[in-house]
Amino acid sequence: MHVIVNGRETTVAARDIAGLIAEMDYEFTQLAIAVNQRVVPRGRWAETALNAGDKIEIITPRQGG
């Protein structure tokens, strides 16, 4: 399925956010996920289905100074 992750068109096999995170090998414990500009709470990742064309933003914390 084709989705857009962080601005890049990507083909994924995952059908939900939890599967997408595993498939993309994100090992960060702190992530924020938005699908089509709506933030999805971590507790709903496994039940939030992905659809072709979805725009997904995966945000990780950064330290700076």
C-alpha positions in Angstrom: 0.0 0.0 0.0 1.3 3.5 -0.8 1.3 6.0 2.0 3.2 9.2 2.7 5.5 9.1 5.7 7.2 12.3 6.8 6.6 13.8 3.3 7.9 10.8 1.3 5.8 8.4 -0.6 6.4 4.9 0.7 5.1 1.4 0.1 4.3 -0.5 3.2 2.8 -3.9 4.1 1.5 -2.6 7.5 -2.3 -2.2 7.9 -2.2 -0.2 11.2 0.1 2.2 13.0 1.6 -0.4 15.3 2.6 -2.5 12.3 4.0 0.5 10.5 6.2 1.4 13.5 7.5 -2.1 13.6 8.0 -2.3 9.8 9.9 0.9 9.7 12.1 -0.2 12.6 11.4 2.7 15.0 12.9 1.7 18.3 12.3 5.0 20.0 10.2 4.9 23.2 9.0 8.4 22.7 7.1 9.0 19.4 4.2 11.1 18.4 2.2 9.9 15.4 -0.3 11.9 13.3 -2.4 10.5 10.5 -3.9 13.0 8.1 -3.1 15.8 10.6 -4.8 14.1 13.5 -2.6 12.9 16.5 -3.2 9.3 17.4 -2.7 8.3 21.0 -0.2 5.5 21.6 -3.0 3.3 23.1 -4.8 3.4 19.7 -2.0 2.6 17.4 -2.9 -1.1 17.1 -6.5 -0.3 16.3 -5.9 2.6 13.9 -6.1 1.3 10.4 -4.0 2.8 7.6 -5.4 3.5 4.1 -3.7 4.0 0.8 -2.7 7.7 0.4 -2.7 8.4 4.2 -0.3 11.1 5.2 1.6 10.0 8.3 3.9 12.1 10.4 6.3 10.3 12.8 7.8 12.8 15.3 10.7 11.9 17.5 12.1 14.1 20.3 15.5 15.8 19.7 17.8 17.6 22.0 19.4 20.8 21.0 20.9 23.9 22.4 
